[in-house]
Amino acid sequence: MPGPVLSVEALSAHYLTRTGLRVRAVDNVSFSVGEGEILGIAGESGCGKTTLVNACMGLYLPPLFHAGGDVRIDGTSTLGSSHEHYRSRVLGRLVSMIPQGALNSLNPTRRVRDMATDMILSHEAGADRREIQERLRERFARIGLDAAHVLNAYPVELPAGIKQRVVIGISTLLNPKIVIADEPTSALDVSTQKSVIRLLFELMDAGIVASMLFITHELPLLRHVATRIAVMYAGEFVEVGPTEDVIFHGLAPYTQALMGSMLSIDPTGRQNRPVALEGAPPDLKLPSVGCRFAARCREARSDCRETEQRLRTIGNRQVRCGYVD
């Protein structure tokens, strides 16, 4: 059997404050993503999702630094290589990102054609410009864009949905093994969200993208996107499992609380009343003792604040709680 497209082993990524304290934004996280799989990662704002994305991409910009573990994409480590080798051989070819706030990632003073051409030339310095233009026309038409119009336009001339497609098109020009989508639909209306998600599926069906990480704070959205879900809290995964099981039969108290705080409609037609998730996540600058969710957990017991919880396997899931069964 082929190995996973993305393999993350005991990854830790910390921020260093001006006073010398470490903020453990990602703490000893391990997971893998196979070919054809979409892993959704959900959690509250500030739980470490975007930091995890940057760490998987190998983008450690101060004050963020690598504190341990390894990330391999198609067997190639994103750590330890030179900046030039990383940009030419890894970024864009093996892994690409659709960033949070993607609509702001296009240069408003340059035409779409110029930005897309620069993307290819940065990896293929000797490429023929006529061939590049033909590749761009073919790819943009394939993702449902009017290539003649869009390639010659400035970003400010395009509506939000088209700009999002342009970002996705440029990000996947080199057919990366895995695409990391960091809340790609958060700034879009519902109908545009649907078209963007459909486009991501089409890219995978066409073999342009092998697998995907889909990051969001909306756990119900992942029901329509992901094959598996990892729920993240305070820099750790608290539950990992098949999408339907995690959403409808969450085992971890945090998963249950997260779903319970969202407005939804049950199959009987009754509207469920959301229940607020009280409290706030722990301060990640302080040493952790016991379960990180214990202070907010309605099921917490006397030893939860003192006993460190580890991911353990229960059926087809991994859960970070000692009392789920």
DRENSE-335362 format. One record per residue (C-alpha): residue number from 0; residue in three letters; chain; x, y, z. Coordinates in pm, 1 decimal, padded with zeros to 6 digits. Layout:
+-----+--------+--------+----------+----------+----------+
| num | residu | chaine |       px |       py |       pz |
+-----+--------+--------+----------+----------+----------+
| NUM |    ALA |      A |        X |        Y |        Z |
...
+-----+--------+--------+----------+----------+----------+
//
This chain:
+-----+--------+--------+----------+----------+----------+
| num | residu | chaine |       px |       py |       pz |
+-----+--------+--------+----------+----------+----------+
|   0 |    MET |      A |  00000.0 |  00000.0 |  00000.0 |
|   1 |    PRO |      A |  00130.1 |  00352.8 | -00078.8 |
|   2 |    GLY |      A |  00226.2 |  00569.4 |  00216.4 |
|   3 |    PRO |      A |  00021.7 |  00873.0 |  00328.8 |
|   4 |    VAL |      A |  00041.6 |  01193.0 |  00127.1 |
|   5 |    LEU |      A |  00087.2 |  01393.7 |  00448.9 |
|   6 |    SER |      A |  00240.8 |  01248.9 |  00764.6 |
|   7 |    VAL |      A |  00274.5 |  01458.4 |  01081.7 |
|   8 |    GLU |      A |  00463.0 |  01307.2 |  01375.1 |
|   9 |    ALA |      A |  00465.7 |  01463.6 |  01724.4 |
|  10 |    LEU |      A |  00465.3 |  01815.5 |  01578.3 |
|  11 |    SER |      A |  00505.8 |  02107.5 |  01817.0 |
|  12 |    ALA |      A |  00510.7 |  02474.3 |  01715.4 |
|  13 |    HIS |      A |  00549.3 |  02749.0 |  01974.4 |
|  14 |    TYR |      A |  00550.9 |  03127.0 |  01981.6 |
|  15 |    LEU |      A |  00821.5 |  03306.9 |  02178.9 |
|  16 |    THR |      A |  00701.5 |  03615.6 |  02366.5 |
|  17 |    ARG |      A |  00913.4 |  03923.6 |  02438.8 |
|  18 |    THR |      A |  00949.4 |  03810.4 |  02797.3 |
|  19 |    GLY |      A |  01089.2 |  03472.6 |  02691.4 |
|  20 |    LEU |      A |  00776.5 |  03267.5 |  02761.3 |
|  21 |    ARG |      A |  00661.0 |  03002.3 |  02514.5 |
|  22 |    VAL |      A |  00305.8 |  02986.7 |  02386.1 |
|  23 |    ARG |      A |  00245.6 |  02618.5 |  02298.3 |
|  24 |    ALA |      A |  00007.6 |  02682.3 |  02008.1 |
|  25 |    VAL |      A |  00057.5 |  02331.4 |  01862.7 |
|  26 |    ASP |      A |  00162.2 |  02068.2 |  02113.5 |
|  27 |    ASN |      A |  00270.3 |  01716.1 |  02011.2 |
|  28 |    VAL |      A |  00018.1 |  01666.4 |  01729.1 |
|  29 |    SER |      A |  00030.4 |  01354.5 |  01507.0 |
|  30 |    PHE |      A | -00191.0 |  01257.9 |  01212.9 |
|  31 |    SER |      A | -00178.8 |  01148.9 |  00850.2 |
|  32 |    VAL |      A | -00379.2 |  01210.1 |  00533.4 |
|  33 |    GLY |      A | -00406.8 |  00948.4 |  00261.1 |
|  34 |    GLU |      A | -00453.8 |  00993.6 | -00112.0 |
|  35 |    GLY |      A | -00809.5 |  01092.9 | -00201.9 |
|  36 |    GLU |      A | -00887.1 |  01191.1 |  00157.1 |
|  37 |    ILE |      A | -01008.0 |  01523.2 |  00295.4 |
|  38 |    LEU |      A | -00925.2 |  01571.6 |  00662.8 |
|  39 |    GLY |      A | -01127.0 |  01845.8 |  00827.6 |
|  40 |    ILE |      A | -00983.3 |  02024.1 |  01130.7 |
|  41 |    ALA |      A | -01229.4 |  02216.7 |  01348.5 |
|  42 |    GLY |      A | -01214.8 |  02412.6 |  01670.7 |
|  43 |    GLU |      A | -01268.9 |  02751.2 |  01830.1 |
|  44 |    SER |      A | -01074.2 |  03057.0 |  01722.2 |
|  45 |    GLY |      A | -00732.2 |  03049.8 |  01886.7 |
|  46 |    CYS |      A | -00717.1 |  02670.7 |  01925.9 |
|  47 |    GLY |      A | -00411.0 |  02643.1 |  01698.6 |
|  48 |    LYS |      A | -00561.3 |  02558.1 |  01357.9 |
|  49 |    THR |      A | -00380.3 |  02824.2 |  01152.5 |
|  50 |    THR |      A | -00054.9 |  02769.5 |  01341.2 |
|  51 |    LEU |      A | -00081.6 |  02399.0 |  01259.5 |
|  52 |    VAL |      A | -00131.6 |  02489.4 |  00892.2 |
|  53 |    ASN |      A |  00178.7 |  02709.9 |  00889.2 |
|  54 |    ALA |      A |  00381.7 |  02439.8 |  01061.3 |
|  55 |    CYS |      A |  00269.1 |  02177.4 |  00808.8 |
|  56 |    MET |      A |  00370.1 |  02413.8 |  00529.1 |
|  57 |    GLY |      A |  00709.7 |  02471.9 |  00692.2 |
|  58 |    LEU |      A |  00634.9 |  02843.7 |  00725.1 |
|  59 |    TYR |      A |  00799.3 |  02937.2 |  01053.8 |
|  60 |    LEU |      A |  00801.2 |  03315.9 |  01070.0 |
|  61 |    PRO |      A |  00919.9 |  03473.9 |  01399.0 |
|  62 |    PRO |      A |  00797.4 |  03462.6 |  01669.4 |
|  63 |    LEU |      A |  00673.8 |  03115.5 |  01559.0 |
|  64 |    PHE |      A |  00938.3 |  02842.7 |  01573.9 |
|  65 |    HIS |      A |  00961.9 |  02466.4 |  01533.4 |
|  66 |    ALA |      A |  00970.7 |  02299.5 |  01875.9 |
|  67 |    GLY |      A |  00972.2 |  01932.9 |  01777.4 |
|  68 |    GLY |      A |  00841.6 |  01662.3 |  01548.0 |
|  69 |    ASP |      A |  00843.0 |  01615.7 |  01173.0 |
|  70 |    VAL |      A |  00619.0 |  01678.2 |  00871.3 |
|  71 |    ARG |      A |  00653.5 |  01469.9 |  00554.4 |
|  72 |    ILE |      A |  00468.0 |  01527.2 |  00229.8 |
|  73 |    ASP |      A |  00486.9 |  01241.3 | -00019.0 |
|  74 |    GLY |      A |  00786.8 |  01116.0 |  00182.6 |
|  75 |    THR |      A |  00973.4 |  01450.0 |  00170.9 |
|  76 |    SER |      A |  01034.5 |  01638.1 |  00496.7 |
|  77 |    THR |      A |  00937.2 |  02006.7 |  00499.1 |
|  78 |    LEU |      A |  01204.7 |  02067.7 |  00762.8 |
|  79 |    GLY |      A |  01577.4 |  02116.0 |  00728.3 |
|  80 |    SER |      A |  01596.1 |  02205.3 |  00358.7 |
|  81 |    SER |      A |  01737.9 |  02534.5 |  00229.5 |
|  82 |    HIS |      A |  01502.0 |  02820.8 |  00155.3 |
|  83 |    GLU |      A |  01566.0 |  02795.8 | -00221.0 |
|  84 |    HIS |      A |  01512.9 |  02417.5 | -00229.0 |
|  85 |    TYR |      A |  01196.3 |  02445.4 | -00022.8 |
|  86 |    ARG |      A |  01038.7 |  02711.1 | -00244.4 |
|  87 |    SER |      A |  01128.1 |  02536.9 | -00570.6 |
|  88 |    ARG |      A |  01070.0 |  02169.7 | -00477.0 |
|  89 |    VAL |      A |  00817.2 |  02164.6 | -00193.3 |
|  90 |    LEU |      A |  00602.5 |  02479.6 | -00189.8 |
|  91 |    GLY |      A |  00357.2 |  02471.5 | -00478.3 |
|  92 |    ARG |      A |  00461.8 |  02129.1 | -00607.7 |
|  93 |    LEU |      A |  00405.4 |  01909.6 | -00302.5 |
|  94 |    VAL |      A |  00193.6 |  02138.6 | -00086.9 |
|  95 |    SER |      A | -00004.4 |  02452.5 | -00156.5 |
|  96 |    MET |      A | -00229.0 |  02674.1 |  00053.4 |
|  97 |    ILE |      A | -00555.3 |  02856.3 |  00005.2 |
|  98 |    PRO |      A | -00500.5 |  03111.2 |  00282.2 |
|  99 |    GLN |      A | -00743.4 |  03252.5 |  00533.8 |
| 100 |    GLY |      A | -00859.3 |  03582.4 |  00386.8 |
| 101 |    ALA |      A | -00774.7 |  03455.7 |  00039.1 |
| 102 |    LEU |      A | -00943.0 |  03753.5 | -00129.0 |
| 103 |    ASN |      A | -00667.5 |  03976.1 |  00012.7 |
| 104 |    SER |      A | -00384.5 |  03758.5 | -00121.7 |
| 105 |    LEU |      A | -00407.4 |  03895.8 | -00477.1 |
| 106 |    ASN |      A | -00199.5 |  04202.0 | -00564.9 |
| 107 |    PRO |      A | -00451.6 |  04472.4 | -00666.8 |
| 108 |    THR |      A | -00195.2 |  04648.2 | -00890.1 |
| 109 |    ARG |      A | -00118.8 |  04346.9 | -01113.4 |
| 110 |    ARG |      A | -00322.4 |  04155.0 | -01365.9 |
| 111 |    VAL |      A | -00419.2 |  03797.7 | -01286.6 |
| 112 |    ARG |      A | -00214.6 |  03678.6 | -01586.0 |
| 113 |    ASP |      A |  00106.2 |  03832.0 | -01446.3 |
| 114 |    MET |      A |  00061.3 |  03682.3 | -01100.3 |
| 115 |    ALA |      A | -00010.7 |  03336.9 | -01240.9 |
| 116 |    THR |      A |  00285.7 |  03358.6 | -01479.1 |
| 117 |    ASP |      A |  00519.1 |  03452.9 | -01192.2 |
| 118 |    MET |      A |  00394.0 |  03148.9 | -00999.2 |
| 119 |    ILE |      A |  00504.1 |  02914.2 | -01278.4 |
| 120 |    LEU |      A |  00832.7 |  03092.4 | -01352.5 |
| 121 |    SER |      A |  00934.7 |  03079.2 | -00986.1 |
| 122 |    HIS |      A |  00943.0 |  02699.2 | -01021.2 |
| 123 |    GLU |      A |  01023.2 |  02663.3 | -01392.1 |
| 124 |    ALA |      A |  01268.0 |  02943.8 | -01467.6 |
| 125 |    GLY |      A |  01324.0 |  02843.7 | -01829.9 |
| 126 |    ALA |      A |  00960.6 |  02784.6 | -01924.3 |
| 127 |    ASP |      A |  00841.4 |  02925.0 | -02257.5 |
| 128 |    ARG |      A |  00601.9 |  03215.3 | -02198.3 |
| 129 |    ARG |      A |  00374.2 |  03115.7 | -02485.9 |
| 130 |    GLU |      A |  00335.7 |  02769.3 | -02338.2 |
| 131 |    ILE |      A |  00268.1 |  02923.8 | -01998.7 |
| 132 |    GLN |      A | -00015.4 |  03135.9 | -02140.9 |
| 133 |    GLU |      A | -00168.6 |  02828.7 | -02303.1 |
| 134 |    ARG |      A | -00146.2 |  02640.0 | -01972.8 |
| 135 |    LEU |      A | -00314.4 |  02928.3 | -01793.4 |
| 136 |    ARG |      A | -00599.6 |  02950.4 | -02044.3 |
| 137 |    GLU |      A | -00657.5 |  02576.0 | -02023.5 |
| 138 |    ARG |      A | -00648.8 |  02560.7 | -01642.5 |
| 139 |    PHE |      A | -00867.0 |  02866.0 | -01584.1 |
| 140 |    ALA |      A | -01124.8 |  02738.6 | -01833.5 |
| 141 |    ARG |      A | -01119.1 |  02401.9 | -01656.2 |
| 142 |    ILE |      A | -01215.2 |  02558.4 | -01324.0 |
| 143 |    GLY |      A | -01510.3 |  02738.9 | -01480.0 |
| 144 |    LEU |      A | -01362.2 |  03082.1 | -01549.6 |
| 145 |    ASP |      A | -01379.0 |  03298.8 | -01860.4 |
| 146 |    ALA |      A | -01003.5 |  03274.0 | -01915.2 |
| 147 |    ALA |      A | -00980.4 |  03555.6 | -02173.9 |
| 148 |    HIS |      A | -01152.4 |  03801.7 | -01941.4 |
| 149 |    VAL |      A | -01019.1 |  03691.2 | -01602.5 |
| 150 |    LEU |      A | -00651.7 |  03659.7 | -01701.0 |
| 151 |    ASN |      A | -00647.4 |  04017.3 | -01831.8 |
| 152 |    ALA |      A | -00834.6 |  04162.4 | -01534.1 |
| 153 |    TYR |      A | -00712.1 |  04325.7 | -01216.2 |
| 154 |    PRO |      A | -00844.1 |  04167.1 | -00893.9 |
| 155 |    VAL |      A | -01052.3 |  04476.9 | -00812.2 |
| 156 |    GLU |      A | -01248.8 |  04419.0 | -01133.9 |
| 157 |    LEU |      A | -01364.6 |  04073.1 | -01026.8 |
| 158 |    PRO |      A | -01643.0 |  03972.1 | -00783.3 |
| 159 |    ALA |      A | -01556.4 |  03784.1 | -00465.0 |
| 160 |    GLY |      A | -01652.8 |  03438.6 | -00593.3 |
| 161 |    ILE |      A | -01439.5 |  03477.6 | -00907.6 |
| 162 |    LYS |      A | -01143.6 |  03605.8 | -00704.7 |
| 163 |    GLN |      A | -01168.1 |  03302.7 | -00478.4 |
| 164 |    ARG |      A | -01159.1 |  03075.8 | -00784.9 |
| 165 |    VAL |      A | -00855.1 |  03267.3 | -00913.4 |
| 166 |    VAL |      A | -00673.3 |  03208.1 | -00584.6 |
| 167 |    ILE |      A | -00758.0 |  02837.7 | -00598.9 |
| 168 |    GLY |      A | -00651.0 |  02822.5 | -00963.5 |
| 169 |    ILE |      A | -00312.6 |  02983.4 | -00898.6 |
| 170 |    SER |      A | -00256.0 |  02771.6 | -00585.9 |
| 171 |    THR |      A | -00306.4 |  02448.7 | -00780.4 |
| 172 |    LEU |      A | -00126.2 |  02534.3 | -01106.4 |
| 173 |    LEU |      A |  00154.5 |  02287.4 | -01030.4 |
| 174 |    ASN |      A | -00081.1 |  02002.8 | -00929.8 |
| 175 |    PRO |      A |  00027.7 |  01980.1 | -00563.2 |
| 176 |    LYS |      A | -00001.7 |  01654.8 | -00371.6 |
| 177 |    ILE |      A | -00197.7 |  01822.0 | -00093.6 |
| 178 |    VAL |      A | -00384.1 |  02150.8 | -00064.9 |
| 179 |    ILE |      A | -00435.2 |  02314.0 |  00273.1 |
| 180 |    ALA |      A | -00752.4 |  02523.3 |  00271.8 |
| 181 |    ASP |      A | -00753.1 |  02754.9 |  00573.9 |
| 182 |    GLU |      A | -01117.2 |  02863.7 |  00617.7 |
| 183 |    PRO |      A | -01153.2 |  02928.5 |  00241.1 |
| 184 |    THR |      A | -01526.6 |  03004.8 |  00261.1 |
| 185 |    SER |      A | -01538.7 |  03227.2 |  00570.2 |
| 186 |    ALA |      A | -01575.5 |  03557.2 |  00379.4 |
| 187 |    LEU |      A | -01825.4 |  03430.3 |  00120.9 |
| 188 |    ASP |      A | -02203.5 |  03413.2 |  00099.5 |
| 189 |    VAL |      A | -02373.1 |  03073.1 |  00118.9 |
| 190 |    SER |      A | -02420.9 |  03021.7 | -00257.6 |
| 191 |    THR |      A | -02060.0 |  03117.3 | -00330.3 |
| 192 |    GLN |      A | -01941.1 |  02886.4 | -00051.4 |
| 193 |    LYS |      A | -02120.9 |  02600.3 | -00221.6 |
| 194 |    SER |      A | -01957.7 |  02670.9 | -00559.8 |
| 195 |    VAL |      A | -01611.0 |  02695.1 | -00403.5 |
| 196 |    ILE |      A | -01651.8 |  02363.8 | -00220.4 |
| 197 |    ARG |      A | -01777.5 |  02201.5 | -00540.5 |
| 198 |    LEU |      A | -01465.8 |  02331.7 | -00720.8 |
| 199 |    LEU |      A | -01237.3 |  02175.7 | -00458.6 |
| 200 |    PHE |      A | -01409.5 |  01840.7 | -00511.2 |
| 201 |    GLU |      A | -01371.7 |  01875.0 | -00888.0 |
| 202 |    LEU |      A | -00997.0 |  01936.7 | -00852.1 |
| 203 |    MET |      A | -00961.5 |  01614.3 | -00655.7 |
| 204 |    ASP |      A | -01182.2 |  01416.4 | -00895.1 |
| 205 |    ALA |      A | -00970.0 |  01537.7 | -01187.2 |
| 206 |    GLY |      A | -00647.0 |  01427.6 | -01016.7 |
| 207 |    ILE |      A | -00512.2 |  01784.8 | -00998.5 |
| 208 |    VAL |      A | -00498.2 |  01759.3 | -00618.8 |
| 209 |    ALA |      A | -00436.4 |  01427.8 | -00440.1 |
| 210 |    SER |      A | -00568.1 |  01514.6 | -00092.0 |
| 211 |    MET |      A | -00670.2 |  01806.9 |  00124.3 |
| 212 |    LEU |      A | -00671.1 |  01960.3 |  00471.2 |
| 213 |    PHE |      A | -00982.4 |  02171.4 |  00526.5 |
| 214 |    ILE |      A | -00965.2 |  02407.2 |  00825.1 |
| 215 |    THR |      A | -01275.7 |  02569.5 |  00973.1 |
| 216 |    HIS |      A | -01439.5 |  02673.9 |  01298.0 |
| 217 |    GLU |      A | -01776.0 |  02548.4 |  01165.6 |
| 218 |    LEU |      A | -01793.4 |  02180.1 |  01254.3 |
| 219 |    PRO |      A | -02128.2 |  02118.6 |  01072.8 |
| 220 |    LEU |      A | -01977.1 |  02249.3 |  00746.0 |
| 221 |    LEU |      A | -01734.0 |  01959.0 |  00746.4 |
| 222 |    ARG |      A | -02022.0 |  01712.1 |  00707.7 |
| 223 |    HIS |      A | -02040.2 |  01820.6 |  00342.7 |
| 224 |    VAL |      A | -01662.7 |  01833.3 |  00289.5 |
| 225 |    ALA |      A | -01450.5 |  01595.4 |  00495.5 |
| 226 |    THR |      A | -01404.8 |  01220.1 |  00503.4 |
| 227 |    ARG |      A | -01255.9 |  01242.0 |  00854.2 |
| 228 |    ILE |      A | -01258.8 |  01513.5 |  01120.4 |
| 229 |    ALA |      A | -01001.6 |  01613.9 |  01380.7 |
| 230 |    VAL |      A | -01135.4 |  01837.4 |  01659.0 |
| 231 |    MET |      A | -00868.2 |  02067.3 |  01803.8 |
| 232 |    TYR |      A | -00859.6 |  02237.8 |  02142.3 |
| 233 |    ALA |      A | -00579.9 |  02435.3 |  02311.6 |
| 234 |    GLY |      A | -00310.9 |  02311.5 |  02073.1 |
| 235 |    GLU |      A | -00410.0 |  01942.5 |  02086.2 |
| 236 |    PHE |      A | -00640.2 |  01704.0 |  01900.8 |
| 237 |    VAL |      A | -00919.8 |  01589.3 |  02132.6 |
| 238 |    GLU |      A | -01104.3 |  01363.4 |  01887.7 |
| 239 |    VAL |      A | -01031.0 |  01216.6 |  01544.3 |
| 240 |    GLY |      A | -01270.7 |  00996.0 |  01351.2 |
| 241 |    PRO |      A | -01510.8 |  00949.8 |  01056.6 |
| 242 |    THR |      A | -01715.1 |  01258.8 |  00977.6 |
| 243 |    GLU |      A | -02064.9 |  01130.2 |  01054.7 |
| 244 |    ASP |      A | -01955.2 |  00968.8 |  01381.0 |
| 245 |    VAL |      A | -01778.8 |  01279.4 |  01511.6 |
| 246 |    ILE |      A | -02062.4 |  01517.8 |  01420.9 |
| 247 |    PHE |      A | -02360.9 |  01311.1 |  01533.8 |
| 248 |    HIS |      A | -02204.9 |  01090.6 |  01801.4 |
| 249 |    GLY |      A | -01908.7 |  01285.5 |  01936.3 |
| 250 |    LEU |      A | -01732.7 |  01110.9 |  02223.3 |
| 251 |    ALA |      A | -01508.5 |  01386.1 |  02361.1 |
| 252 |    PRO |      A | -01692.5 |  01632.3 |  02590.4 |
| 253 |    TYR |      A | -01545.4 |  01922.2 |  02391.4 |
| 254 |    THR |      A | -01680.4 |  01782.3 |  02062.9 |
| 255 |    GLN |      A | -02025.3 |  01748.5 |  02218.8 |
| 256 |    ALA |      A | -02009.8 |  02101.2 |  02362.7 |
| 257 |    LEU |      A | -01892.0 |  02247.6 |  02031.7 |
| 258 |    MET |      A | -02179.3 |  02086.4 |  01841.9 |
| 259 |    GLY |      A | -02427.4 |  02182.7 |  02112.4 |
| 260 |    SER |      A | -02330.3 |  02550.0 |  02081.1 |
| 261 |    MET |      A | -02430.8 |  02564.8 |  01713.3 |
| 262 |    LEU |      A | -02773.4 |  02628.8 |  01569.3 |
| 263 |    SER |      A | -02902.6 |  02326.1 |  01378.2 |
| 264 |    ILE |      A | -03221.7 |  02163.6 |  01258.1 |
| 265 |    ASP |      A | -03288.5 |  01803.9 |  01365.0 |
| 266 |    PRO |      A | -03452.4 |  01545.0 |  01132.0 |
| 267 |    THR |      A | -03792.1 |  01580.9 |  01303.7 |
| 268 |    GLY |      A | -03815.0 |  01944.0 |  01199.0 |
| 269 |    ARG |      A | -03766.1 |  02086.8 |  01546.0 |
| 270 |    GLN |      A | -03507.8 |  02355.6 |  01593.3 |
| 271 |    ASN |      A | -03250.0 |  02267.5 |  01856.6 |
| 272 |    ARG |      A | -03164.7 |  02546.0 |  02095.3 |
| 273 |    PRO |      A | -02788.3 |  02610.5 |  02108.0 |
| 274 |    VAL |      A | -02620.5 |  02600.7 |  02447.1 |
| 275 |    ALA |      A | -02333.1 |  02844.8 |  02498.4 |
| 276 |    LEU |      A | -01992.0 |  02698.1 |  02571.0 |
| 277 |    GLU |      A | -01903.5 |  02880.1 |  02891.8 |
| 278 |    GLY |      A | -01554.5 |  02991.8 |  02989.5 |
| 279 |    ALA |      A | -01238.5 |  03035.4 |  02782.4 |
| 280 |    PRO |      A | -00952.3 |  02811.0 |  02668.4 |
| 281 |    PRO |      A | -00650.1 |  02785.5 |  02900.4 |
| 282 |    ASP |      A | -00353.8 |  03021.9 |  02881.2 |
| 283 |    LEU |      A | -00099.9 |  02830.2 |  02671.0 |
| 284 |    LYS |      A |  00188.6 |  03025.4 |  02824.0 |
| 285 |    LEU |      A |  00130.1 |  02841.9 |  03152.3 |
| 286 |    PRO |      A |  00232.9 |  02480.8 |  03219.6 |
| 287 |    SER |      A | -00054.3 |  02241.4 |  03157.0 |
| 288 |    VAL |      A | -00172.6 |  02019.5 |  03439.9 |
| 289 |    GLY |      A | -00443.6 |  01763.2 |  03377.3 |
| 290 |    CYS |      A | -00708.2 |  01789.8 |  03106.2 |
| 291 |    ARG |      A | -00700.5 |  02126.3 |  02927.2 |
| 292 |    PHE |      A | -01078.7 |  02126.7 |  02889.1 |
| 293 |    ALA |      A | -01153.5 |  02034.8 |  03251.1 |
| 294 |    ALA |      A | -01235.7 |  02389.9 |  03364.5 |
| 295 |    ARG |      A | -01516.8 |  02412.6 |  03105.6 |
| 296 |    CYS |      A | -01630.1 |  02050.2 |  03100.6 |
| 297 |    ARG |      A | -01967.3 |  01962.3 |  03253.1 |
| 298 |    GLU |      A | -01856.7 |  01601.0 |  03289.3 |
| 299 |    ALA |      A | -01527.4 |  01680.0 |  03467.7 |
| 300 |    ARG |      A | -01440.2 |  01471.7 |  03774.4 |
| 301 |    SER |      A | -01212.2 |  01538.2 |  04067.5 |
| 302 |    ASP |      A | -00897.8 |  01399.4 |  03905.2 |
| 303 |    CYS |      A | -00947.0 |  01555.9 |  03559.5 |
| 304 |    ARG |      A | -00755.1 |  01870.3 |  03656.9 |
| 305 |    GLU |      A | -00463.3 |  01661.1 |  03782.3 |
| 306 |    THR |      A | -00434.6 |  01369.3 |  03536.5 |
| 307 |    GLU |      A | -00289.6 |  01432.4 |  03192.2 |
| 308 |    GLN |      A | -00514.5 |  01299.7 |  02917.0 |
| 309 |    ARG |      A | -00371.1 |  01123.4 |  02610.9 |
| 310 |    LEU |      A | -00534.9 |  01025.3 |  02283.3 |
| 311 |    ARG |      A | -00656.9 |  00668.3 |  02306.9 |
| 312 |    THR |      A | -00829.7 |  00450.7 |  02051.1 |
| 313 |    ILE |      A | -01197.4 |  00368.1 |  02101.3 |
| 314 |    GLY |      A | -01341.6 |  00175.8 |  01807.5 |
| 315 |    ASN |      A | -01269.8 |  00373.2 |  01491.2 |
| 316 |    ARG |      A | -01179.5 |  00692.3 |  01676.3 |
| 317 |    GLN |      A | -00912.8 |  00854.5 |  01887.5 |
| 318 |    VAL |      A | -01035.1 |  01044.0 |  02191.6 |
| 319 |    ARG |      A | -00856.3 |  01252.2 |  02455.6 |
| 320 |    CYS |      A | -01071.4 |  01175.5 |  02760.7 |
| 321 |    GLY |      A | -01041.4 |  00912.1 |  03028.8 |
| 322 |    TYR |      A | -01413.8 |  00881.5 |  03099.3 |
| 323 |    VAL |      A | -01589.1 |  00862.4 |  02761.4 |
| 324 |    ASP |      A | -01669.9 |  00494.4 |  02811.5 |
+-----+--------+--------+----------+----------+----------+
//
